[in-house]
């Protein structure tokens, strides 16, 4: 019963949309009606600036970090920990409180990975930062870091349940970023430091 409550609580916490709440509290337009229409940090950056985006990013990350970290510290079995991680992630993507229409999940996924272990989250974050520095494209940086994430989890914590969870999570992230992948293939994806072009970055979390 406790395991079920862990998983349910993780989903409900994940369902709290940081982007929508931050925009409402700061008097900004609903992110679902502006920009890319995605309730994520990049879209909030576009419509509300760096402060609002930073708060959104932090909130989305904590939704993944808190439930996974608590379950981890409680010493639950890897299969339960994997369930908690996936529930928090899916809550962000399909929030029950907001019509099951959420963000793309990169920040929440990173929070999950930090909840599994600082080495896991830190390594994946460093991969993202390295790619962002090299290619200056948020979506490509996210896709590369999440493609490598199962290997990182396997290296630091080779539990089949957790590696399998990360593989599924990464595949879902690729599916959620399919429009970004199309833009990358055609050269239309925007740069992190260039929001002035007709095709703006849409790799929100």
SEKESE-729191 format. One record per atom (N, C-alpha, C): atom name; residue number from 1; x, y, z. Coordinates in pm, 1 decimal. Atoms other than C-alpha are relative to their C-alpha. Example, Ala and Ser with C-alpha at 12.3 -4.5 7.8 and 13.67 -1.06 7.14 Angstrom:
N, 1, 89.0, -119.0, 0.0 .
CA, 1, 1230.0, -450.0, 780.0 .
C, 1, 90.0, 120.0, 0.0 .
N, 2, -82.0, -119.0, -6.0 .
CA, 2, 1367.0, -106.0, 714.0 .
C, 2, -77.0, 109.0, 73.0 .
***
This chain:
N, 1, 82.7, -120.3, 0.0 .
CA, 1, 0.0, 0.0, 0.0 .
C, 1, 86.6, 126.0, 0.0 .
N, 2, -90.9, -114.6, -5.3 .
CA, 2, 284.6, 238.8, 85.4 .
C, 2, 62.2, 27.1, -135.7 .
N, 3, -60.8, -15.1, 132.2 .
CA, 3, 442.8, 173.6, -253.0 .
C, 3, -97.4, 68.6, -96.3 .
N, 4, 101.6, -59.9, 87.2 .
CA, 4, 117.9, 264.0, -430.0 .
C, 4, -16.0, 147.8, 31.8 .
N, 5, 12.3, -140.2, -40.9 .
CA, 5, 90.7, 586.4, -228.4 .
C, 5, 120.0, 81.4, -47.9 .
N, 6, -119.8, -66.1, 52.3 .
CA, 6, 449.6, 675.7, -323.9 .
C, 6, -20.3, 35.8, -147.6 .
N, 7, 16.5, -18.9, 144.4 .
CA, 7, 368.4, 632.7, -692.5 .
C, 7, -110.9, 99.4, -30.0 .
N, 8, 111.2, -93.0, 20.0 .
CA, 8, 34.1, 814.3, -671.8 .
C, 8, 41.3, 141.8, 37.2 .
N, 9, -46.0, -132.3, -42.0 .
CA, 9, 190.3, 1102.6, -480.0 .
C, 9, 95.1, 61.7, -99.8 .
N, 10, -94.5, -49.2, 100.3 .
CA, 10, 467.3, 1131.8, -738.8 .
C, 10, -74.1, 51.2, -123.0 .
N, 11, 78.0, -43.9, 117.1 .
CA, 11, 212.5, 1154.3, -1020.8 .
C, 11, -72.0, 131.4, 29.1 .
N, 12, 73.0, -121.7, -34.1 .
CA, 12, 6.0, 1418.4, -840.3 .
C, 12, 93.1, 120.1, 10.5 .
N, 13, -96.8, -109.3, -6.9 .
CA, 13, 313.2, 1628.2, -764.7 .
C, 13, 47.3, 38.2, -140.0 .
N, 14, -40.2, -28.1, 137.1 .
CA, 14, 425.8, 1594.4, -1124.8 .
C, 14, -106.0, 73.6, -78.7 .
N, 15, 111.5, -62.0, 71.2 .
CA, 15, 82.3, 1714.4, -1234.9 .
C, 15, -15.1, 148.4, 30.3 .
N, 16, 5.4, -142.9, -32.0 .
CA, 16, 136.4, 2055.5, -1075.4 .
C, 16, 85.0, 75.2, -103.1 .
N, 17, -70.7, -67.4, 108.9 .
CA, 17, 228.3, 2277.1, -1372.7 .
C, 17, 69.3, 126.3, 49.5 .
N, 18, -77.2, -116.4, -45.8 .
CA, 18, 505.4, 2514.1, -1267.9 .
C, 18, -18.6, 118.2, -94.0 .
N, 19, 9.8, -107.7, 98.5 .
CA, 19, 478.1, 2713.8, -1590.4 .
C, 19, -130.8, 76.9, 13.6 .
N, 20, 130.7, -65.4, -8.4 .
CA, 20, 106.9, 2784.3, -1558.3 .
C, 20, -13.7, 77.8, 130.2 .
N, 21, 10.1, -66.2, -130.2 .
CA, 21, 127.1, 2868.6, -1187.9 .
C, 21, 89.4, 123.1, 6.0 .
N, 22, -91.7, -114.0, -1.0 .
CA, 22, 432.8, 3094.2, -1227.1 .
C, 22, -54.0, 114.0, -84.5 .
N, 23, 54.5, -104.9, 87.5 .
CA, 23, 275.6, 3282.0, -1516.4 .
C, 23, -120.8, 67.5, 63.4 .
N, 24, 118.2, -56.6, -64.5 .
CA, 24, -47.6, 3328.9, -1323.7 .
C, 24, 40.5, 91.8, 114.9 .
N, 25, -43.1, -78.5, -115.3 .
CA, 25, 128.7, 3454.5, -1009.8 .
C, 25, 74.9, 126.8, -41.4 .
N, 26, -78.7, -114.8, 45.5 .
CA, 26, 351.2, 3690.8, -1210.6 .
C, 26, -74.9, 86.6, -99.9 .
N, 27, 82.1, -81.7, 89.0 .
CA, 27, 66.7, 3829.7, -1419.9 .
C, 27, 35.8, -12.8, -146.5 .
N, 28, -39.1, 24.3, 138.6 .
CA, 28, 191.7, 3677.3, -1742.9 .
C, 28, -109.0, -77.7, -72.6 .
N, 29, 98.8, 78.5, 74.7 .
CA, 29, -14.8, 3521.9, -2023.3 .
C, 29, 14.4, -149.0, 26.8 .
N, 30, -3.5, 146.0, -13.7 .
CA, 30, -105.1, 3155.1, -1997.1 .
C, 30, 93.6, -55.7, -107.1 .
N, 31, -96.3, 50.1, 99.9 .
CA, 31, 188.3, 2973.8, -2166.2 .
C, 31, -62.9, -92.7, -102.9 .
N, 32, 68.4, 87.4, 95.1 .
CA, 32, -60.8, 2741.3, -2333.2 .
C, 32, -64.1, 78.4, -113.7 .
N, 33, 63.1, -84.1, 102.6 .
CA, 33, -189.9, 3037.6, -2536.3 .
C, 33, 100.5, 89.5, -72.0 .
N, 34, -101.2, -88.6, 56.7 .
CA, 34, 138.7, 3209.7, -2625.7 .
C, 34, 119.0, -80.5, -50.5 .
N, 35, -122.9, 62.7, 47.2 .
CA, 35, 460.1, 3128.8, -2811.9 .
C, 35, -24.6, -133.8, -65.6 .
N, 36, 15.0, 135.6, 53.7 .
CA, 36, 487.8, 2756.7, -2877.3 .
C, 36, -119.8, -72.7, 61.1 .
N, 37, 117.9, 57.2, -68.3 .
CA, 37, 180.7, 2694.0, -2655.8 .
C, 37, 37.4, -115.8, 91.9 .
N, 38, -45.1, 108.9, -86.1 .
CA, 38, 388.9, 2459.3, -2442.3 .
C, 38, 27.8, 52.9, 140.3 .
N, 39, -23.3, -45.9, -137.1 .
CA, 39, 383.1, 2494.5, -2061.4 .
C, 39, 133.5, -47.2, 54.9 .
N, 40, -134.8, 37.6, -42.3 .
CA, 40, 756.9, 2472.6, -2014.9 .
C, 40, 88.3, 122.3, 16.4 .
N, 41, -88.4, -110.5, -35.6 .
CA, 41, 1052.4, 2685.0, -1910.5 .
C, 41, 42.5, 83.7, -120.7 .
N, 42, -44.5, -76.0, 116.9 .
CA, 42, 1165.8, 2781.9, -2262.1 .
C, 42, -109.3, 92.8, -50.7 .
N, 43, 110.3, -85.7, 42.2 .
CA, 43, 823.4, 2913.4, -2354.6 .
C, 43, -24.5, 111.6, 100.8 .
N, 44, 12.6, -103.8, -102.3 .
CA, 44, 800.9, 3099.2, -2023.1 .
C, 44, 110.3, 104.4, -17.0 .
N, 45, -109.2, -93.0, 28.4 .
CA, 45, 1141.8, 3252.7, -2103.4 .
C, 45, -38.9, 94.4, -112.4 .
N, 46, 39.3, -77.7, 116.9 .
CA, 46, 999.9, 3371.7, -2432.5 .
C, 46, -105.2, 104.5, 34.8 .
N, 47, 111.2, -92.5, -26.1 .
CA, 47, 687.7, 3531.6, -2287.9 .
C, 47, 14.7, 79.1, 129.6 .
N, 48, -7.4, -66.8, -129.9 .
CA, 48, 801.1, 3631.6, -1939.4 .
C, 48, 137.6, 36.1, 48.7 .
N, 49, -135.1, -36.9, -39.7 .
CA, 49, 1178.8, 3661.9, -1922.3 .
C, 49, 70.3, -103.6, 85.2 .
N, 50, -88.5, 96.1, -65.3 .
CA, 50, 1462.4, 3494.4, -1735.6 .
C, 50, -46.6, -39.1, 140.3 .
N, 51, 39.3, 30.2, -137.1 .
CA, 51, 1327.6, 3521.5, -1380.5 .
C, 51, -113.5, -101.3, 2.6 .
N, 52, 113.7, 91.9, 4.5 .
CA, 52, 996.7, 3353.2, -1460.5 .
C, 52, 43.1, -136.6, -50.7 .
N, 53, -46.7, 126.7, 56.3 .
CA, 53, 1174.9, 3087.8, -1667.1 .
C, 53, 82.7, -77.9, 101.9 .
N, 54, -84.0, 66.6, -100.1 .
CA, 54, 1425.8, 3014.2, -1389.0 .
C, 54, -85.2, -63.8, 109.2 .
N, 55, 89.3, 54.9, -102.6 .
CA, 55, 1147.3, 2967.8, -1133.9 .
C, 55, -73.9, -122.2, -53.9 .
N, 56, 69.0, 112.4, 64.1 .
CA, 56, 960.5, 2741.9, -1376.1 .
C, 56, 92.0, -120.8, -10.9 .
N, 57, -97.4, 108.1, 14.3 .
CA, 57, 1272.0, 2536.4, -1444.1 .
C, 57, 26.5, -67.5, 134.0 .
N, 58, -23.3, 54.6, -134.0 .
CA, 58, 1335.4, 2495.1, -1072.6 .
C, 58, -119.6, -82.8, 45.3 .
N, 59, 120.7, 72.8, -40.3 .
CA, 59, 975.2, 2393.6, -1008.3 .
C, 59, -15.2, -131.8, -72.5 .
N, 60, 11.2, 123.2, 78.0 .
CA, 60, 974.1, 2138.8, -1289.2 .
C, 60, 103.5, -103.5, 43.7 .
N, 61, -104.8, 91.8, -45.7 .
CA, 61, 1302.2, 1990.3, -1165.8 .
C, 61, -34.8, -60.3, 135.8 .
N, 62, 34.1, 47.9, -133.8 .
CA, 62, 1182.1, 1965.6, -805.5 .
C, 62, -111.2, -104.3, -3.1 .
N, 63, 108.0, 98.4, 11.6 .
CA, 63, 873.7, 1772.9, -918.5 .
C, 63, 54.5, -140.3, -24.4 .
N, 64, -63.5, 129.7, 21.3 .
CA, 64, 1104.4, 1495.6, -1033.7 .
C, 64, 91.2, -38.1, 114.6 .
N, 65, -98.0, 26.6, -104.9 .
CA, 65, 1363.3, 1530.8, -759.3 .
C, 65, -64.2, -45.3, 130.7 .
N, 66, 52.8, 22.7, -134.7 .
CA, 66, 1147.7, 1536.5, -445.6 .
C, 66, -55.8, -141.0, 20.5 .
N, 67, 54.3, 133.6, -26.2 .
CA, 67, 942.8, 1216.0, -482.5 .
C, 67, 101.5, -112.1, -16.1 .
N, 68, -100.4, 104.8, 22.6 .
CA, 68, 1232.8, 1011.7, -620.9 .
C, 68, 102.5, -0.5, 113.2 .
N, 69, -97.0, -8.1, -108.1 .
CA, 69, 1474.5, 1137.2, -355.6 .
C, 69, -57.7, -57.3, 129.6 .
N, 70, 63.5, 52.5, -121.5 .
CA, 70, 1227.8, 1062.2, -74.3 .
C, 70, -10.0, -152.0, -6.2 .
N, 71, 11.3, 145.9, 15.4 .
CA, 71, 1158.0, 713.0, -208.8 .
C, 71, 136.5, -66.5, 9.1 .
N, 72, -136.0, 52.9, -2.1 .
CA, 72, 1530.9, 657.3, -255.5 .
C, 72, 52.2, -6.4, 143.9 .
N, 73, -46.8, -4.5, -138.4 .
CA, 73, 1611.2, 765.0, 101.5 .
C, 73, -76.4, -96.8, 89.3 .
N, 74, 80.6, 96.0, -76.1 .
CA, 74, 1330.4, 542.2, 228.6 .
C, 74, 41.4, -143.7, -28.5 .
N, 75, -51.6, 132.8, 29.8 .
CA, 75, 1508.7, 247.3, 71.1 .
C, 75, -97.1, -92.9, -69.0 .
N, 76, 95.3, 85.3, 70.4 .
CA, 76, 1227.2, 122.9, -151.6 .
C, 76, 73.3, -87.0, -102.2 .
N, 77, -58.2, 88.3, 100.9 .
CA, 77, 1294.9, -156.0, -399.1 .
C, 77, 16.5, 74.5, -133.0 .
N, 78, -21.3, -67.5, 128.2 .
CA, 78, 1432.8, -52.6, -740.8 .
C, 78, -124.6, 5.4, -88.5 .
N, 79, 120.1, 0.0, 84.1 .
CA, 79, 1104.6, -151.9, -911.7 .
C, 79, -97.6, 108.2, 44.5 .
N, 80, 87.0, -106.1, -51.8 .
CA, 80, 911.5, 85.1, -683.9 .
C, 80, 60.1, 136.1, -31.6 .
N, 81, -68.2, -125.8, 31.7 .
CA, 81, 1169.8, 359.4, -730.1 .
C, 81, -18.1, 35.0, -146.7 .
N, 82, 22.9, -23.0, 143.0 .
CA, 82, 1136.7, 317.7, -1105.1 .
C, 82, -143.0, 46.6, -24.3 .
N, 83, 139.0, -40.7, 13.3 .
CA, 83, 758.6, 346.0, -1070.2 .
C, 83, -23.3, 142.3, 45.5 .
N, 84, 10.6, -137.0, -50.6 .
CA, 84, 787.9, 664.5, -864.0 .
C, 84, 58.2, 98.4, -101.5 .
N, 85, -65.3, -86.3, 98.2 .
CA, 85, 1027.3, 815.8, -1118.1 .
C, 85, -87.5, 18.7, -123.5 .
N, 86, 82.8, -8.4, 119.5 .
CA, 86, 803.4, 733.2, -1412.6 .
C, 86, -129.3, 74.2, 27.2 .
N, 87, 124.9, -67.6, -35.3 .
CA, 87, 492.2, 857.6, -1229.5 .
C, 87, 19.5, 151.4, 4.6 .
N, 88, -27.2, -143.5, -7.0 .
CA, 88, 648.5, 1198.4, -1157.4 .
C, 88, 18.2, 58.1, -140.4 .
N, 89, -25.2, -44.2, 137.3 .
CA, 89, 763.5, 1227.3, -1519.2 .
C, 89, -129.7, 7.0, -80.6 .
N, 90, 125.8, 3.1, 74.4 .
CA, 90, 426.6, 1126.5, -1665.1 .
C, 90, -98.3, 102.4, 53.6 .
N, 91, 85.2, -104.9, -54.9 .
CA, 91, 252.1, 1364.3, -1426.1 .
C, 91, 27.4, 133.3, -65.6 .
N, 92, -34.6, -125.1, 67.9 .
CA, 92, 441.3, 1651.2, -1586.0 .
C, 92, -50.5, 0.6, -144.0 .
N, 93, 42.4, 7.6, 139.6 .
CA, 93, 363.3, 1531.5, -1937.8 .
C, 93, -152.0, -0.9, -13.9 .
N, 94, 145.9, 15.0, 8.7 .
CA, 94, -0.6, 1444.8, -1867.3 .
C, 94, -62.4, 33.7, 135.4 .
N, 95, 46.3, -41.9, -132.8 .
CA, 95, -111.4, 1650.3, -1563.7 .
C, 95, -151.4, -10.4, 15.8 .
N, 96, 143.1, 18.6, -23.8 .
CA, 96, -448.2, 1553.8, -1420.0 .
C, 96, -69.1, 132.2, 29.9 .
N, 97, 59.1, -128.0, -37.8 .
CA, 97, -501.0, 1911.3, -1298.3 .
C, 97, -14.4, 96.1, -116.9 .
N, 98, -0.5, -93.1, 112.8 .
CA, 98, -453.9, 2070.2, -1640.9 .
C, 98, -35.5, -69.8, -131.3 .
N, 99, 51.7, 62.9, 120.9 .
CA, 99, -643.2, 1854.1, -1887.4 .
C, 99, 95.7, -95.8, -67.2 .
N, 100, -97.0, 97.5, 52.3 .
CA, 100, -354.9, 1606.6, -1932.2 .
C, 100, 85.5, 57.4, -112.8 .
N, 101, -82.7, -65.1, 101.0 .
CA, 101, -168.0, 1863.1, -2145.3 .
C, 101, 114.8, 71.3, 69.5 .
N, 102, -114.0, -54.0, -71.5 .
CA, 102, 178.5, 1924.0, -2005.4 .
C, 102, 118.4, 29.2, -89.2 .
N, 103, -121.0, -33.3, 73.4 .
CA, 103, 534.1, 2002.6, -2105.1 .
C, 103, 69.3, -121.4, -58.6 .
N, 104, -73.2, 106.3, 67.6 .
CA, 104, 800.1, 1796.5, -2276.3 .
C, 104, 85.6, -83.9, 93.7 .
N, 105, -53.3, 86.8, -104.4 .
CA, 105, 967.9, 1676.6, -1959.5 .
C, 105, 148.9, -1.9, 26.4 .
N, 106, -144.9, 8.8, -18.2 .
CA, 106, 1341.1, 1749.8, -1980.4 .
C, 106, 40.5, 36.9, 143.0 .
N, 107, -37.3, -42.8, -135.2 .
CA, 107, 1367.6, 1940.9, -1649.9 .
C, 107, -46.8, -100.3, 104.6 .
N, 108, 51.0, 98.8, -95.0 .
CA, 108, 1148.5, 1690.3, -1465.8 .
C, 108, 81.5, -129.0, -7.6 .
N, 109, -84.7, 118.7, 16.3 .
CA, 109, 1353.1, 1403.4, -1609.4 .
C, 109, 133.9, 19.1, 69.8 .
N, 110, -127.4, -27.0, -65.5 .
CA, 110, 1671.2, 1569.8, -1486.6 .
C, 110, -15.2, -3.6, 152.2 .
N, 111, 26.8, 8.9, -142.8 .
CA, 111, 1514.9, 1608.5, -1142.6 .
C, 111, -7.3, -144.4, 47.0 .
N, 112, 7.0, 143.1, -29.2 .
CA, 112, 1435.2, 1236.5, -1145.3 .
C, 112, 140.0, -59.3, 9.4 .
N, 113, -135.2, 55.9, 4.0 .
CA, 113, 1795.6, 1158.8, -1234.9 .
C, 113, 83.9, 44.8, 119.5 .
N, 114, -67.9, -45.1, -121.4 .
CA, 114, 1929.5, 1372.6, -950.8 .
C, 114, -55.0, -72.2, 122.5 .
N, 115, 59.0, 75.5, -109.8 .
CA, 115, 1686.2, 1190.3, -721.3 .
C, 115, 58.3, -139.8, 11.6 .
N, 116, -64.0, 131.7, -1.2 .
CA, 116, 1846.1, 860.6, -821.4 .
C, 116, 141.2, 8.9, 57.7 .
N, 117, -135.1, -18.1, -51.7 .
CA, 117, 2189.1, 998.6, -736.7 .
C, 117, 62.6, 123.7, -61.0 .
N, 118, -58.8, -122.8, 52.4 .
CA, 118, 2387.5, 1319.0, -770.1 .
C, 118, 98.9, -29.3, -112.8 .
N, 119, -92.3, 34.1, 108.0 .
CA, 119, 2641.6, 1137.3, -987.0 .
C, 119, -73.7, -17.2, -131.9 .
N, 120, 79.7, 22.0, 120.3 .
CA, 120, 2369.9, 1035.5, -1231.5 .
C, 120, -49.2, 132.8, -56.1 .
N, 121, 51.6, -128.8, 45.7 .
CA, 121, 2202.8, 1374.7, -1247.7 .
C, 121, 109.7, 94.4, -43.7 .
N, 122, -109.3, -89.5, 34.1 .
CA, 122, 2532.2, 1561.5, -1249.9 .
C, 122, 64.4, -34.3, -133.1 .
N, 123, -60.4, 41.9, 127.3 .
CA, 123, 2675.5, 1357.1, -1537.0 .
C, 123, -88.7, 36.8, -117.6 .
N, 124, 93.1, -31.9, 108.7 .
CA, 124, 2364.4, 1401.1, -1750.4 .
C, 124, -9.1, 151.2, -20.9 .
N, 125, 1.7, -145.9, 11.3 .
CA, 125, 2353.6, 1773.6, -1672.0 .
C, 125, 125.2, 51.6, -69.7 .
N, 126, -124.7, -41.2, 64.8 .
CA, 126, 2718.8, 1806.7, -1774.9 .
C, 126, -1.7, -30.2, -149.5 .
N, 127, 12.8, 31.7, 142.6 .
CA, 127, 2643.6, 1631.9, -2104.4 .
C, 127, -84.5, 105.5, -69.6 .
N, 128, 87.0, -104.2, 58.1 .
CA, 128, 2360.8, 1879.6, -2167.1 .
C, 128, 77.8, 130.6, -15.5 .
N, 129, -73.5, -126.1, 4.9 .
CA, 129, 2583.3, 2177.7, -2082.8 .
C, 129, 108.4, -2.5, -107.2 .
N, 130, -103.5, 12.1, 101.8 .
CA, 130, 2864.7, 2050.4, -2304.3 .
C, 130, -59.8, 13.0, -140.1 .
N, 131, 64.4, -7.3, 131.1 .
CA, 131, 2630.3, 1998.7, -2599.2 .
C, 131, -54.3, 139.5, -28.1 .
N, 132, 53.6, -135.0, 18.2 .
CA, 132, 2465.9, 2336.1, -2542.6 .
C, 132, 110.9, 97.2, -37.9 .
N, 133, -113.7, -86.2, 31.7 .
CA, 133, 2808.0, 2500.7, -2550.9 .
C, 133, 48.2, -22.5, -142.6 .
N, 134, -53.3, 34.3, 132.3 .
CA, 134, 2906.7, 2318.3, -2868.9 .
C, 134, -98.2, 35.8, -111.1 .
N, 135, 95.8, -16.1, 110.4 .
CA, 135, 2585.9, 2329.8, -3075.2 .
C, 135, -95.1, 116.8, 18.8 .
N, 136, 86.1, -114.8, -28.1 .
CA, 136, 2390.5, 2611.3, -2904.3 .
C, 136, -146.3, -25.6, -37.9 .
N, 137, 138.5, 35.4, 30.6 .
CA, 137, 2062.0, 2425.0, -2958.1 .
C, 137, -55.5, -79.4, 118.2 .
N, 138, 53.3, 61.7, -121.4 .
CA, 138, 1851.4, 2337.8, -2653.4 .
C, 138, -54.1, -139.8, -24.9 .
N, 139, 63.3, 129.6, 24.5 .
CA, 139, 1654.1, 2053.6, -2807.0 .
C, 139, 102.6, -108.1, -30.6 .
N, 140, -102.7, 98.5, 33.9 .
CA, 140, 1960.1, 1878.4, -2952.7 .
C, 140, 81.0, -38.0, 123.6 .
N, 141, -71.9, 27.6, -124.5 .
CA, 141, 2141.8, 1910.5, -2620.8 .
C, 141, -79.8, -94.0, 88.4 .
N, 142, 86.4, 84.9, -80.8 .
CA, 142, 1843.8, 1756.6, -2442.1 .
C, 142, -7.2, -141.0, -57.6 .
N, 143, 14.0, 131.1, 63.0 .
CA, 143, 1809.5, 1473.6, -2693.6 .
C, 143, 127.9, -83.0, 15.9 .
N, 144, -126.4, 73.3, -14.8 .
CA, 144, 2178.6, 1380.0, -2678.6 .
C, 144, 18.0, -45.5, 144.5 .
N, 145, -18.5, 36.3, -140.7 .
CA, 145, 2188.7, 1388.1, -2297.9 .
C, 145, -94.9, -111.2, 40.9 .
N, 146, 95.6, 103.3, -36.2 .
CA, 146, 1873.8, 1177.0, -2269.6 .
C, 146, 24.8, -130.7, -75.4 .
N, 147, -38.0, 122.2, 72.0 .
CA, 147, 1997.0, 932.4, -2533.9 .
C, 147, 109.0, -74.9, 75.6 .
N, 148, -109.6, 60.4, -75.2 .
CA, 148, 2304.5, 872.8, -2319.0 .
C, 148, -39.0, -32.8, 144.0 .
N, 149, 41.2, 17.3, -139.7 .
CA, 149, 2110.6, 873.8, -1990.1 .
C, 149, -9.7, -146.6, 43.6 .
N, 150, 3.8, 140.3, -44.7 .
CA, 150, 2042.0, 494.6, -1983.6 .
C, 150, 138.5, -56.4, 29.6 .
N, 151, -136.5, 46.4, -25.2 .
CA, 151, 2417.6, 431.1, -2007.5 .
C, 151, 54.4, 57.1, 130.6 .
N, 152, -44.7, -63.5, -124.3 .
CA, 152, 2480.3, 677.0, -1725.1 .
C, 152, -62.8, -70.3, 120.4 .
N, 153, 67.8, 70.6, -108.9 .
CA, 153, 2219.4, 509.4, -1504.0 .
C, 153, 61.4, -138.5, 18.5 .
N, 154, -58.7, 134.7, -5.8 .
CA, 154, 2362.4, 166.7, -1588.8 .
C, 154, 138.1, 2.9, 65.5 .
N, 155, -136.5, -8.3, -53.7 .
CA, 155, 2715.6, 281.1, -1500.8 .
C, 155, -1.0, 21.6, 151.8 .
N, 156, -0.8, -34.0, -142.2 .
CA, 156, 2627.9, 425.5, -1159.0 .
C, 156, -92.8, -88.6, 84.1 .
N, 157, 95.4, 81.6, -75.2 .
CA, 157, 2332.9, 203.1, -1060.9 .
C, 157, -62.6, -102.0, -95.4 .
N, 158, 42.5, 94.1, 104.9 .
CA, 158, 2298.5, -104.1, -1286.6 .
C, 158, -116.0, -91.6, 38.8 .
N, 159, 120.8, 78.0, -28.9 .
CA, 159, 1959.8, -217.4, -1156.1 .
C, 159, -84.7, -5.6, -127.2 .
N, 160, 76.4, 10.2, 125.6 .
CA, 160, 1762.0, -351.4, -1455.5 .
C, 160, -127.2, 83.7, 0.5 .
N, 161, 124.7, -77.2, -8.2 .
CA, 161, 1443.1, -181.9, -1331.9 .
C, 161, 24.6, 149.0, -28.0 .
N, 162, -29.2, -142.1, 17.5 .
CA, 162, 1607.0, 160.6, -1324.7 .
C, 162, 51.8, 29.9, -139.9 .
N, 163, -48.1, -17.8, 137.6 .
CA, 163, 1789.6, 120.1, -1654.8 .
C, 163, -117.5, -8.4, -97.3 .
N, 164, 118.1, 12.7, 85.1 .
CA, 164, 1464.9, 2.0, -1814.5 .
C, 164, -89.6, 121.9, 8.6 .
N, 165, 79.5, -121.7, -17.2 .
CA, 165, 1278.1, 298.1, -1667.3 .
C, 165, 59.6, 114.8, -79.0 .
N, 166, -64.3, -110.5, 70.0 .
CA, 166, 1534.8, 537.1, -1809.7 .
C, 166, -9.8, -16.1, -151.5 .
N, 167, 16.7, 22.4, 143.9 .
CA, 167, 1515.7, 376.7, -2153.6 .
C, 167, -138.9, 43.9, -44.5 .
N, 168, 137.7, -39.1, 33.8 .
CA, 168, 1136.9, 420.0, -2156.3 .
C, 168, -15.3, 151.2, 7.4 .
N, 169, 8.5, -145.0, -16.9 .
CA, 169, 1166.2, 775.7, -2025.2 .
C, 169, 65.8, 72.5, -117.4 .
N, 170, -70.9, -62.6, 111.8 .
CA, 170, 1419.6, 864.9, -2295.0 .
C, 170, -76.8, -14.4, -131.0 .
N, 171, 79.9, 20.8, 122.0 .
CA, 171, 1204.6, 712.5, -2570.4 .
C, 171, -120.8, 93.6, -3.6 .
N, 172, 114.9, -91.6, -6.2 .
CA, 172, 904.5, 915.3, -2453.1 .
C, 172, 44.6, 142.6, -28.9 .
N, 173, -52.4, -134.2, 25.6 .
CA, 173, 1116.9, 1230.7, -2451.7 .
C, 173, 26.8, 21.9, -148.8 .
N, 174, -22.4, -12.8, 144.5 .
CA, 174, 1221.3, 1164.5, -2810.5 .
C, 174, -133.4, 16.2, -73.5 .
N, 175, 131.7, -11.7, 63.0 .
CA, 175, 855.0, 1118.6, -2904.7 .
C, 175, -57.9, 139.6, 21.7 .
N, 176, 52.4, -132.8, -30.4 .
CA, 176, 760.0, 1443.3, -2732.2 .
C, 176, 76.2, 109.5, -75.4 .
N, 177, -79.7, -97.7, 73.2 .
CA, 177, 1037.9, 1620.3, -2922.2 .
C, 177, 2.4, -28.2, -150.6 .
N, 178, -2.6, 37.7, 142.3 .
CA, 178, 944.1, 1483.2, -3265.6 .
C, 178, -4.7, 122.7, -91.6 .
N, 179, 0.9, -120.5, 83.7 .
CA, 179, 868.3, 1833.3, -3399.6 .
C, 179, 137.8, 64.7, -1.3 .
N, 180, -136.1, -53.8, -5.3 .
CA, 180, 1211.6, 1948.1, -3281.4 .
C, 180, 94.5, -81.3, -88.4 .
N, 181, -84.5, 86.5, 83.0 .
CA, 181, 1370.7, 1648.1, -3452.5 .
C, 181, -20.8, 33.3, -147.6 .
N, 182, 26.9, -39.6, 139.2 .
CA, 182, 1198.1, 1743.8, -3778.4 .
C, 182, 70.4, 131.4, -31.9 .
N, 183, -66.3, -128.4, 22.3 .
CA, 183, 1328.1, 2099.6, -3740.8 .
C, 183, 151.6, -16.0, -7.6 .
N, 184, -144.4, 23.9, 4.0 .
CA, 184, 1678.8, 1972.3, -3669.0 .
C, 184, 42.3, -57.5, -134.2 .
N, 185, -33.4, 64.3, 127.1 .
CA, 185, 1674.7, 1759.2, -3983.3 .
C, 185, -7.7, 97.3, -117.0 .
N, 186, 15.8, -97.7, 108.4 .
CA, 186, 1566.8, 2056.2, -4195.3 .
C, 186, 79.6, 127.9, 25.0 .
N, 187, -78.5, -117.8, -31.6 .
CA, 187, 1792.8, 2309.8, -4024.2 .
C, 187, -81.3, 117.8, 48.8 .
N, 188, 88.0, -109.3, -40.7 .
CA, 188, 1498.6, 2509.9, -3892.5 .
C, 188, -5.7, 21.5, 150.5 .
N, 189, 6.5, -12.9, -145.1 .
CA, 189, 1553.9, 2459.8, -3519.9 .
C, 189, 78.1, 121.8, 47.0 .
N, 190, -60.0, -123.9, -47.1 .
CA, 190, 1632.5, 2781.2, -3334.0 .
C, 190, 117.8, -23.0, 93.2 .
N, 191, -115.4, 2.2, -89.5 .
CA, 191, 1944.7, 2859.7, -3136.1 .
C, 191, -40.9, 47.2, 139.2 .
N, 192, 27.7, -42.0, -137.3 .
CA, 192, 1952.2, 2904.5, -2759.1 .
C, 192, 14.3, 149.8, 13.8 .
N, 193, -28.3, -142.4, -15.6 .
CA, 193, 2097.6, 3254.8, -2792.3 .
C, 193, -56.1, 84.1, -113.0 .
N, 194, 58.4, -75.5, 109.8 .
CA, 194, 1894.1, 3357.2, -3095.1 .
C, 194, -149.1, -26.2, -4.5 .
N, 195, 145.5, 13.7, -0.5 .
CA, 195, 1521.4, 3404.5, -3037.2 .
C, 195, -64.6, 92.8, -101.7 .
N, 196, 53.1, -102.8, 88.8 .
CA, 196, 1483.5, 3659.1, -3318.9 .
C, 196, -48.0, -53.4, -133.0 .
N, 197, 34.2, 54.8, 130.5 .
CA, 197, 1436.3, 3427.2, -3615.3 .
C, 197, -142.5, -47.5, -6.8 .
N, 198, 136.1, 46.9, 16.0 .
CA, 198, 1109.0, 3297.9, -3760.2 .
C, 198, -25.7, -132.6, 67.2 .
N, 199, 15.4, 129.1, -64.1 .
CA, 199, 1172.3, 2951.4, -3617.5 .
C, 199, 66.3, 4.9, 136.3 .
N, 200, -55.5, -13.2, -134.0 .
CA, 200, 1216.7, 2977.4, -3241.3 .
C, 200, 9.2, -135.3, 66.6 .
N, 201, -23.1, 125.5, -71.8 .
CA, 201, 1340.7, 2710.7, -3008.6 .
C, 201, -125.9, -44.9, 72.5 .
N, 202, 121.4, 51.3, -61.3 .
CA, 202, 1059.9, 2487.6, -2884.8 .
C, 202, 26.9, -125.7, 81.0 .
N, 203, -33.9, 119.2, -77.6 .
CA, 203, 1233.1, 2237.7, -2661.4 .
C, 203, -29.4, 19.2, 147.2 .
N, 204, 35.2, -30.0, -137.0 .
CA, 204, 1045.6, 2332.2, -2349.1 .
C, 204, -3.6, -125.6, 85.8 .
N, 205, 0.3, 107.7, -95.4 .
CA, 205, 1051.1, 2125.3, -2035.4 .
C, 205, -140.3, -22.8, 54.6 .
***
